[in-house]
Amino acid sequence: MANESGNIGVFGDLFTAVGDLAQQAVDMAGSAVKTATDTVQPITNACVQLCTTGINSATQLVEGVTKSVTSALAPKQ
């Protein structure tokens, strides 16, 4: 009977060790996701800003060309 309580201690230690490893794996996965998110966020912001600037520039170009064509085609007075 004394040996059985020793086995419980060994199994308890084993379960504790496995639980600690599992917790560390979960913590590392969470940290990896946070790092990836922190890395992607500035890149996404830069892409959005670049696209917005490109669209605004294209819009201004089209407006300028339209104004030039309209002025050229308008009857002279």
N, C-alpha and C positions, 0 to 999 in steps of 0.2 A: 504494500500500500504506500509506503514511503516513496518508492520509486515512481509511482503514478503521479504524485504531486510534482516531482522533478520533471516529468514529461510535460506536464501542463505548463511549467515555467519555460521550458525549451520551446514548445509550440507557441506560447504567448510571445516570446521574444521573436520567433520567426514571423508571426503575423504582424507584430509591430514593425519589424524591419521591412517586410513587404508593403505594409501600409505607408511607411515613410517614403519608400521608393516610388510608390504610386503617386503620393502627394507631390513629391518633387517633380515627377514627370508632368503632372497637371499644371504645376506652377511654371515650369519651363515652357509648356505649350502656351499658356496664357501670356507669358512674357514675350514669346516669339510673335504672337498675334498683335500685341501692343506695339512692339518694335516695327512690325510690318506696317501697321496702321500709321504710326508716327512718321514712317519713311514715305508712304504713299501720299499722305495729306498735302505736303508742300508741292509735290510733283503735280497732283491734281489741281491745286490752286493755280500753279503756273500755267498749266495747259488751258484752264478756263480763261485766265487773263489773256493768254496769247490768242485764243480763239475769238474772244470778245474784241480785242484790238484789231485782229484781222478782218472781222466782220464790219467793224466800224470804218476801217480804212476802205474796204471794198464798197461800202455804201456811199462814202464821200466821193470815191472815184466815179461811181455810176452817176451820182448827182452832178458832179462836175462835167462829165461827158454829156449828160442830158442837157444841161444848161448851155454848153457850148454849141451843141447841135441845134437846139432851139433858137439860140441867138443867130446862128448862121442861116437858118432857114426862114427866120422871121422877115417879113417884108420891110425894106428900108424906107424910112419916112423922111 
